[in-house]
Amino acid sequence: MTTSPLDRAADSFAVELARHRTGRGLSKKQLATLMGFDPSYVSHVEGRRHRPTEDFARRAEAVLEASGAIWQRFRDYDELRHTRGDRAPHREPPAPGQWLPPGTGLIVEREQATLSYRDETYRCVIRRELYNAGSEPITRYLVRVAVDRYPGDPGRSNRHHREHPLTFAELQLHAHRLDGHEREAMHWRTKHDRDAFKEIWLLFENTGRRFPLYPGDRATIEYAYHVGPDKWGPWFQRAVRVPTRHLAVRLDLPAALDPQVWGAETSLSAEEGPLRTPVARREEDDRIIFDWAVDQPPLNGRYRMQWRFRAQPEGELTETGWLRPSDRMRGLGILQHGADLLRQPTRPFDLPREDRAARDVVDRLTATLFRLDELHPFSKGVGIAAPQLGIGRAAAVIRPPDLSGEPVVLLNPRVVDAAPDTDEQYEGCLSFFDQRGLVPRPLRIDVEHTHIDGSRVITSYEYGMARLVAHEIDHLEGRLYIDRMAPGVPLVPVEEYRHTGQPWRY
């Protein structure tokens, strides 16, 4: 059967849509959610059961960042649909990067976000220049405030914010619409109020009057809030939820704290990577200012600035001072670098005669592993050896890198064979948790060890598990990973280590 040009144009649109959706790794349901459509509608459009609409095409173009390809396919279809032999109506396509999700009609022409740290308090000021390109007046604007005290450790952050929730009283939120030198106060209304997350409607009104943003008009709004360091971790993220032409971020930090700043970005089409343009740094009296900006950021893009204060110990602030990561480990009873027992070979168990003693040691090691989960994310896996708890016996317990299944118990282990192929990866150690080191290890090791009934077996371990097992066997022989590092390779302070929360790569 011969298809019409209009059918072929609709098919081309569906093919282009599916190509960009799958290229972004999105399911039909995920795309529908981002576009604000019912999932069945996306499925029907791709299946040619529904024809595309302008509303659908604009939203798909905006979400999938198709550089105009989806929009062009819609124009081809739309011109055929309207003409049917007549002259097509003139339509100017929106410029790439300025796609308007229909129903909002709002553009952020410029956003300037400033975070300053003064008097042990973070103050955030957001200024947005808005343009109503839609057909309806805008009477409110949604803003979000989210805190994360321990980025990279969501479990710990969730527990912390449940115990110490962020409150509107401490935020001291206030907002204004700016008109030249005039500042018109904006009332606000809560949409969501959670322990570490607030959504707030800024209203284009106050007790004196209403001042909607009418179609074709522009307005500048500014809002500010405060958060203490007990709830604000060392990060500041901007998420692009409305078409934005220019985004600028500034960090204003005390020079006395010797701040170091870096950044990362991610989008629907790319995994997290470093900012594509560098962060500019300048000194101003007793402050250090860090500036970064981007033009035409994609919808759903996220830009995160992170920092550490090199003049301030890295760790948790307590009533008695700063608690370093190694102090937290010490608090669990884990011996730290310098303890004599960490340099002494352990005594093997006589099994099965000493089965009760072996079980008691394994129980203590396993219990400590569970307590460690409350303090730190171990995406690479984690192990602990008996000497680290002050026990000079040959036992270790290891949780695999994928954290699945029961921990692996090793009694009287020794390496009997190793692959010639090696690689270097960064390792940490519970016994000096303030640093990370680049350590070469075999990609495979064969380990002889003893079961609780006295039987001996040989088990082969590969890649990440081989690294974890070798690390713990070193402990049982009185070695530390620094003994395995190449001469001259420095240790990396944990505050400069960039791979927390990420698995080893093979």
C-alpha positions in Angstrom: 0.0 0.0 0.0 1.3 3.4 -0.9 1.7 5.8 2.0 1.0 9.5 1.7 3.7 12.2 2.2 1.9 13.2 5.4 2.2 9.6 6.7 5.8 9.5 5.8 6.5 12.8 7.5 4.7 11.5 10.7 6.8 8.3 10.5 10.0 10.4 10.2 9.0 12.3 13.3 8.4 9.0 15.2 11.8 7.6 14.1 13.6 10.8 15.1 11.9 10.8 18.5 12.8 7.1 19.1 16.4 7.6 18.0 17.0 10.5 20.4 15.2 8.8 23.3 17.1 5.6 23.0 20.3 7.5 22.5 19.8 9.2 25.8 19.1 5.9 27.5 15.5 6.8 28.4 12.5 4.5 28.5 9.2 5.8 27.1 7.9 6.1 30.6 11.0 8.2 31.7 10.7 10.5 28.7 7.0 10.9 29.3 7.6 11.9 33.0 10.2 14.5 32.0 7.9 15.9 29.3 4.8 15.9 31.6 2.9 13.5 29.3 1.1 10.3 30.0 3.4 7.3 29.2 0.9 5.8 26.8 1.0 8.9 24.7 4.7 8.6 24.0 4.2 5.0 23.1 1.3 5.9 20.8 3.3 8.6 19.0 6.3 6.3 18.4 4.0 3.5 17.3 2.3 5.9 14.8 -1.1 5.5 16.5 -1.1 9.2 17.4 0.1 12.1 15.3 2.5 14.6 16.9 1.3 17.9 18.1 3.3 21.2 18.4 3.1 21.0 22.2 4.5 17.4 22.2 7.3 18.3 19.7 8.5 21.3 21.6 8.7 19.4 24.9 10.4 16.4 23.3 13.0 18.8 21.7 13.6 20.5 25.0 14.0 17.4 27.0 16.1 15.4 24.5 18.3 18.3 23.5 18.1 17.2 19.8 19.7 20.4 18.4 16.6 21.1 16.4 16.2 17.7 14.7 13.0 16.7 16.4 11.5 20.2 15.8 12.5 20.1 12.1 10.7 16.8 11.6 7.6 18.2 13.2 7.8 21.3 11.0 8.0 19.1 7.9 5.0 17.2 9.1 3.1 20.3 10.1 3.6 22.1 6.8 2.2 19.1 4.9 -0.7 18.9 7.4 -1.6 22.6 6.9 -1.0 23.1 3.2 -2.5 20.1 1.5 -1.5 22.0 -1.6 -2.0 25.4 -0.1 0.7 27.7 1.1 2.1 26.8 4.5 1.8 29.4 7.3 5.1 31.0 8.3 6.5 29.7 11.6 9.8 30.8 13.1 11.5 27.9 14.9 12.9 28.7 18.4 16.6 29.0 18.5 18.5 25.9 19.8 18.8 26.1 23.6 15.7 28.3 24.0 13.0 25.7 23.6 9.9 26.6 25.6 8.0 23.8 27.3 4.4 24.8 26.4 2.3 25.6 29.4 4.9 27.6 31.2 6.0 30.1 28.6 8.8 31.2 30.9 12.5 31.9 30.1 15.2 32.7 32.6 17.3 35.1 30.6 20.0 35.3 33.3 20.5 33.7 36.7 23.2 34.8 39.1 23.5 32.5 42.1 25.8 33.6 45.0 26.8 31.6 48.1 28.8 33.3 50.8 30.2 31.9 54.0 30.4 34.5 56.9 30.2 34.2 60.6 29.9 30.4 60.4 26.7 30.7 58.3 26.0 30.1 54.6 23.9 32.8 52.8 22.5 32.0 49.4 21.2 34.8 47.1 19.5 33.9 43.8 18.7 36.6 41.2 16.8 35.6 38.1 15.8 37.8 35.1 12.6 36.4 33.8 10.7 36.8 30.5 7.2 35.6 29.9 7.1 34.3 26.3 3.8 32.6 26.8 0.2 33.6 26.4 -0.9 33.6 30.1 0.1 35.8 33.0 2.4 34.2 35.5 1.4 34.7 39.2 3.9 32.5 41.0 7.4 31.0 40.6 8.6 27.7 42.2 11.9 27.5 44.0 13.7 24.6 45.8 16.0 24.6 48.7 17.9 21.3 49.4 20.6 20.5 51.9 23.0 17.5 52.1 25.3 17.5 55.1 27.4 14.5 54.0 27.4 14.4 50.1 28.4 11.0 48.9 27.0 9.3 52.0 23.2 9.5 51.6 22.4 7.2 54.5 24.3 9.3 56.9 22.8 12.5 55.6 19.3 11.1 55.9 19.9 10.1 59.5 21.4 13.5 60.3 18.6 15.5 58.8 15.9 13.3 60.5 17.5 14.2 63.8 18.2 17.9 62.8 15.6 18.9 60.2 16.0 22.1 58.2 13.3 24.6 59.3 11.8 27.6 57.7 12.6 29.6 60.8 16.3 29.2 60.3 16.1 29.7 56.6 14.9 33.3 57.1 13.6 33.2 53.5 12.7 36.5 51.9 12.0 37.4 48.2 11.6 40.6 46.1 10.7 41.7 42.7 13.2 44.3 41.5 12.2 47.2 39.3 15.0 49.6 38.9 15.8 50.9 42.4 12.5 49.7 43.7 12.1 46.4 45.7 8.7 44.9 45.9 8.3 42.3 48.6 7.0 38.9 47.4 4.9 36.7 49.6 5.6 33.0 49.5 3.7 29.8 50.2 5.0 26.3 51.1 4.5 23.5 48.6 6.6 20.8 50.3 8.3 20.8 53.7 10.6 17.9 54.3 13.6 17.4 56.6 16.3 18.3 54.0 14.1 19.7 51.1 11.8 22.6 50.7 9.7 23.6 47.7 8.3 27.2 47.9 6.0 29.2 45.6 7.2 32.8 45.3 4.0 34.8 44.7 3.9 37.9 42.5 1.8 39.6 45.2 2.1 41.0 48.7 -0.3 42.5 51.2 -0.4 45.7 49.2 -1.1 44.5 45.7 -0.7 41.9 43.0 1.8 42.3 40.1 1.6 39.4 37.7 4.2 38.9 35.0 2.2 39.4 31.9 2.9 38.0 28.4 5.8 39.8 26.8 6.9 41.4 30.0 10.2 41.0 31.9 10.9 41.0 35.6 13.8 40.4 38.0 13.2 38.4 41.1 15.6 37.8 44.0 15.4 35.5 47.0 17.8 34.7 49.8 18.1 32.3 52.7 20.5 31.2 55.4 21.7 27.7 56.4 24.2 26.8 59.2 27.3 24.6 58.5 25.8 21.8 60.6 23.3 21.2 57.8 25.1 22.5 54.7 27.7 20.2 53.2 30.6 21.6 51.1 28.6 21.8 47.8 26.4 24.1 45.9 24.3 22.8 42.9 22.2 24.6 40.3 19.7 22.5 38.3 18.3 23.9 35.0 14.5 23.3 35.2 13.4 26.2 33.0 14.9 27.2 29.7 17.9 29.4 30.7 20.1 31.6 28.5 22.9 32.4 31.0 23.8 30.8 34.3 26.4 32.3 36.6 27.6 30.9 40.0 29.7 32.7 42.6 31.3 31.4 45.8 32.4 34.0 48.3 34.6 32.3 50.9 37.0 33.5 53.7 40.6 33.7 52.6 41.7 32.7 56.1 40.2 29.2 55.6 42.3 28.7 52.4 39.4 27.4 50.2 40.0 25.0 47.3 37.1 24.8 44.7 36.3 22.4 41.9 33.1 21.5 40.0 31.2 18.9 38.0 28.3 18.8 35.6 25.9 16.2 34.3 22.9 16.1 32.0 20.4 13.6 30.5 22.9 12.9 27.7 26.1 12.7 29.7 27.4 11.2 32.9 29.0 13.4 35.5 32.3 15.0 34.5 34.3 18.1 35.3 33.0 21.5 34.4 33.8 22.3 30.7 35.1 25.7 31.6 37.4 26.5 34.5 36.4 28.2 37.7 37.9 31.7 37.9 39.6 32.7 41.2 40.4 36.1 42.6 41.2 37.7 46.0 39.3 40.6 47.4 40.4 41.9 50.8 40.0 39.0 53.2 37.8 37.0 50.8 38.4 34.7 47.9 35.8 34.8 45.1 35.2 31.9 42.7 33.2 32.6 39.6 31.9 30.3 36.9 29.3 30.7 34.1 27.7 28.9 31.2 25.6 30.1 28.2 22.5 28.1 27.0 22.7 25.3 29.6 20.6 22.3 28.6 17.3 21.6 30.3 17.8 19.2 33.2 21.5 20.0 33.3 23.1 20.1 36.8 26.2 22.0 37.8 27.8 21.4 41.2 30.5 23.4 42.8 32.4 21.7 45.7 35.1 22.9 48.0 37.1 22.2 51.1 38.8 24.5 53.6 42.4 23.5 53.7 43.0 25.5 56.9 40.2 23.7 58.6 40.4 20.0 59.5 38.3 17.8 57.3 35.8 15.9 59.4 32.7 16.4 61.6 32.3 19.4 63.9 31.6 18.3 67.4 31.2 20.2 70.7 34.9 19.6 71.4 36.3 20.4 67.9 36.7 18.8 64.5 36.4 15.0 64.3 38.6 13.5 61.5 37.6 10.3 59.6 40.3 8.4 61.5 38.8 9.6 64.8 35.5 8.0 63.8 37.3 4.8 63.0 39.1 5.0 66.4 35.8 5.5 68.0 34.8 2.0 66.7 37.8 0.4 68.3 39.8 0.2 65.1 43.6 0.6 65.7 45.2 3.4 63.8 48.5 3.7 62.0 51.4 3.5 64.5 49.9 0.8 66.7 52.5 -1.9 67.2 50.1 -4.8 66.7 49.5 -3.7 63.0 53.1 -4.6 62.3 53.1 -8.0 63.9 52.3 -11.3 62.1 49.2 -13.0 63.5 48.9 -16.4 65.1 46.9 -19.0 63.1 43.9 -20.9 64.6 44.3 -24.6 65.4 41.0 -25.8 63.8 38.7 -27.4 64.7 40.1 -27.4 68.2 39.8 -23.6 68.5 36.5 -23.3 66.6 34.9 -21.4 69.5 37.7 -18.8 69.6 37.6 -18.4 65.8 33.8 -17.9 65.8 34.0 -15.2 68.5 36.6 -13.3 66.5 34.6 -13.6 63.3 31.5 -12.3 65.1 33.4 -9.3 66.4 34.7 -8.5 62.9 31.2 -8.9 61.3 29.6 -6.7 63.9 32.1 -4.0 63.2 31.5 -4.2 59.5 27.8 -3.5 60.1 28.6 -0.5 62.3 30.9 0.8 59.6 28.0 1.0 57.2 26.5 3.8 59.4 29.6 5.9 59.0 30.8 5.7 55.4 29.7 4.4 51.9 31.9 1.5 50.8 31.1 1.2 47.1 34.4 -0.6 46.5 33.7 -3.2 49.2 35.2 -3.3 52.6 37.2 -5.7 54.8 38.6 -5.8 58.3 41.3 -8.0 59.8 41.6 -9.1 63.4 44.7 -7.1 64.2 42.7 -3.9 63.4 40.6 -4.7 66.5 43.6 -5.5 68.6 43.3 -9.3 68.1 46.5 -11.0 67.0 44.8 -13.9 65.3 44.6 -14.9 61.5 41.0 -13.9 60.7 39.5 -11.4 58.3 36.0 -10.6 57.1 35.4 -9.0 53.7 32.3 -7.6 52.0 32.5 -7.8 48.2 32.6 -4.7 46.0 29.0 -5.1 44.9 27.9 -5.4 48.6 25.8 -8.5 47.7 25.6 -11.7 49.6 27.1 -12.7 52.9 30.6 -11.4 53.9 33.5 -13.6 53.0 35.3 -15.1 56.1 38.9 -16.0 55.8 40.7 -18.0 58.5 44.5 -18.7 58.3 44.6 -17.4 54.7 47.8 -17.3 52.6 48.3 -16.5 48.9 49.6 -19.6 47.0 49.5 -18.2 43.5 49.0 -14.8 41.7 48.5 -13.7 38.1 51.4 -11.9 36.5 49.1 -9.1 35.3 48.6 -6.3 37.7 46.9 -2.9 37.9 47.0 0.2 40.1 44.0 1.5 42.0 43.5 3.7 45.0 43.0 1.9 48.3 41.9 3.1 51.7 42.5 1.5 55.0 40.4 1.6 58.2 43.6 2.0 60.1 44.6 5.4 58.6 41.3 6.6 57.0 42.5 10.1 56.5 44.5 9.2 53.3 44.2 7.1 50.1 47.1 5.5 48.2 47.7 4.1 44.7 48.6 0.4 45.1 49.6 -2.2 42.5 47.9 -5.6 43.0 47.6 -8.8 40.9 44.3 -9.1 38.9 43.9 -12.7 40.3 45.1 -14.5 43.4 44.7 -18.0 44.7 44.2 -18.2 48.4 44.5 -21.3 50.7 42.4 -20.9 53.8 40.8 -23.1 56.5 37.2 -23.8 57.2 35.9 -23.8 60.8 35.9 -27.7 60.7 39.6 -27.7 59.9 39.3 -28.6 56.2 41.5 -26.5 53.9 40.5 -25.2 50.5 42.0 -23.0 47.8 39.8 -20.2 46.4 40.5 -18.0 43.4 39.7 -14.2 43.6 39.7 -11.7 40.7 39.8 -8.0 40.2 38.2 -6.0 43.1 37.7 -9.0 45.3 41.4 -10.0 44.7 42.5 -6.5 45.8 40.3 -6.6 49.0 41.5 -10.1 50.0 45.2 -9.3 49.3 44.8 -6.1 51.4 43.4 -8.1 54.4 46.0 -10.9 54.1 48.7 -8.2 54.2 47.2 -7.1 57.6 47.5 -10.6 58.9 51.2 -10.7 57.9 52.0 -7.4 59.5 52.0 -5.3 56.3 50.1 -2.2 55.3 49.2 -1.1 51.8 51.8 1.7 51.9 54.5 -1.1 51.9 53.1 -2.0 48.4 53.2 1.5 46.9 55.8 2.4 44.4 58.7 4.5 45.8 58.0 8.3 45.7 54.2 8.0 45.1 52.5 10.3 47.6 49.5 9.5 49.7 46.3 11.6 48.9 44.5 13.3 51.7 40.9 12.0 51.9 39.6 15.6 51.3 41.4 15.7 47.9 40.3 12.1 46.9 37.7 12.3 44.2 36.4 8.7 43.9 34.5 8.2 47.1 31.3 6.4 46.3 32.6 5.1 43.0 33.6 1.4 42.3 37.0 0.4 41.0 37.0 0.1 37.2 38.4 -2.9 35.3 
